[in-house]
Amino acid sequence: MFKSCFYELIFLIMFFGIMTNANGEDLERLVKLEGMWKFTIGDNMEWADPSYDDSGWEEIFVPSAWEDEGFHGYNGYAWYRKSFDSPRPITNAAYYLVLGFIDDVDEVYLNGKLIGSTGSFPPNYSTAYNSYRKYPIQKSLLNLSGDNLIAVRVYDSQLGGGIMSGEIGIYYMITLTPDLDLSGMWKFRTGDNSDWKNPDLNDDDWDEALVPSNWESQGYKDYDGFGWYRLEFEVSAKLANHKLVFLLGKIDDLDQAYLNGEYLGSTGNMEGDPFFFDFNFEWQALRGYYIPEDLLKPGKNVITVRVYDGTMGGGIYSGPIGLITQDHYVDYWKNKKKKRKSIWEIFFGN
């Protein structure tokens, strides 16, 4: 009996130790954003502009249902605005805006640029009231020497509405930091066609999708199957002369990546009938594909990513996204290994 309990205890220690390691890169809050925000009902895209004068707007407490802040019974569009001082710069950090749970649909702008959206606005309305909002922030969008402005467009169809709950703020996480950040709007379409990897393909009729972000939160609710991403980007001659790795964050579920039409790397097996695809937690893997010499060239390049999602969330859903020098990439993983604690250290100290 004692031996059985002992083994069960060891199993639980190992299990929670693994879970602790998996969550070892928890977010740390830099800027608290709970409190009074500017607020108005209605809808006007000019309200995303940081120079817009919102002095005539109401103020309500965030997070809370707007019904509890005096707007009882209101359903429809509304906007929030909040200014904040620049967070302190942190080496090798990725920044995130956490807005918790929003009822029902939202678009979020930082200094006038779209950084995330969840759910679908009318006329193709789809609620996302139960989705947790955590949006990556490109460092280039942050004003590190002054004020910043967040604008949140919200649509609520019934019952409670607004930025409802959560520890609202700007967060950071020590992680891989691209030397060239390529997060943002990419070309996207559902379906599957091998010709879509060609760099000279005309993709003008493709949709746009925010990367990284789950495609279900961008108008493709409940879509399972193939989807393709494309991005044309420019590389300086200085960066192109380095040995480089392409960071594609985390992808749900399987992927094949092509650079300038040539195969770059893949995670999971996407050959044959999708019904027989074998899934082995690939959605948890951080993608880093080493770029062969001479494949990337100074000037314009095209990255194409073929994705297959088997169930639930799909797409390039988490960063980092971009190019990193091989030296920086290798150093990161070396340092990460040095800092990793054993199960015994986690539970019983050094």
Beta strands, then each sheet from edge to edge (+ up, - down):
strand 1: 28-32
strand 2: 35-41
strand 3: 58-62
strand 4: 76-85
strand 5: 93-103
strand 6: 105-110
strand 7: 113-118
strand 8: 132-137
strand 9: 147-156
strand 10: 162-165
strand 11: 169-174
strand 12: 180-181
strand 13: 184-190
strand 14: 207-211
strand 15: 225-235
strand 16: 244-252
strand 17: 254-259
strand 18: 262-267
strand 19: 286-290
strand 20: 299-309
strand 21: 315-325
sheet 1: 1+ 11- 5+ 8-
sheet 2: 1+ 11- 5+ 10-
sheet 3: 3+ 2- 4+ 9- 6+ 7-
sheet 4: 12+ 21- 16+ 19-
sheet 5: 14+ 13- 15+ 20- 17+ 18-
end
